[in-house]
């Protein structure tokens, strides 16, 4: 008959669409090991305190800070990831800083986790990190709180213990410089954009003077003391410094002093006090491409391993290079600092490896 249904197989046979025994086995392993849709990148929130986190300038404040954590697209617990701590500057917050630096796009492409600590307005009315606070500069205070946040993220996520980096802009970069010196067992490298050497200010009152004229302390001696108290297995801690030659907020002398400090810390230089000039670089390059501002890159190595990189960008003021100009303290003109940091991380993780510039030399 025309409307007669085709003959049906017995239940449980391939004829009725059921997978059968071997089909069930195949489907089980396909579901277990087969490709699954990539989970999109997303932010999660958290908070962490440290018993050592009280500030000299605000001892009444509970020693805790909130944070954002960006979990990259496709994250799973199988692979250990690089962790980047990204510290915003004054009058910024983690959300705006993440958007302006386009850090989520980099995190997705590199598969890295990004921790963005949030400053408490009660700790600093301008939202600055208190790099000039005595306890913070010595490894307690806010540096201890950020270190506690890193440990909390390490416990919750698959973080590679030798691939943890900290980076920041202005006051955030200055706090990152402290973290590298005081917690070398945690950090493999530090990136400082428009920042200041660790312990450069003798007191909060001298902070503005330091920004204009350079350190009023012996930052090389601070580095030498930190080196002596650090385990040799924790060194070196690589450093990237990015600074604009038109920065009228943080003078360029601070970039020189910061590089000098880390060269002493990493055993590349003796602790000569009051250095205002750097030694000749092991590698020097003048780099331009297209509409990018000219920049010079000086690399310093110890036994073939990168220990410091200074990037000086012509015409850049006190702003994140290559950032989103819709946000404060961001200059949209290249070179992009976010990409320079990614390139630095790659170089720091390849001891003695060939340099890889993001622009043509």
Secondary structure, DSSP 8 states (H G I E B T S, - for coil): -TT-------TTSGGGT--HHHHHHHHHHHHHHS-------EEEEEEEE-TT---SS-TTS-SEEEEEEEE-TT--TTS-EEEEEEE--TT--HHHHHHHHTHHHHHHHHT-EEEEE---TTT-TT----TTSHHHHTT-HHHHHHHHHHHHHHHHS-EEEEEEEEEEETHHHHHHHHHHHH-TTT-SEEEEES---TT--SSGGGHHHHHHH--SS-HHHHHHHHHHTS-GGG---EEEEEEETT-SSS-THHHHHHHHHHHHHTTSS---TT--S----SEEEEE--TT---EEEEEEEETTEEEEEEEEETT--SSEET--TTSTTEE-SSS-HHHHHHHHHHHHTSTT-----SS--
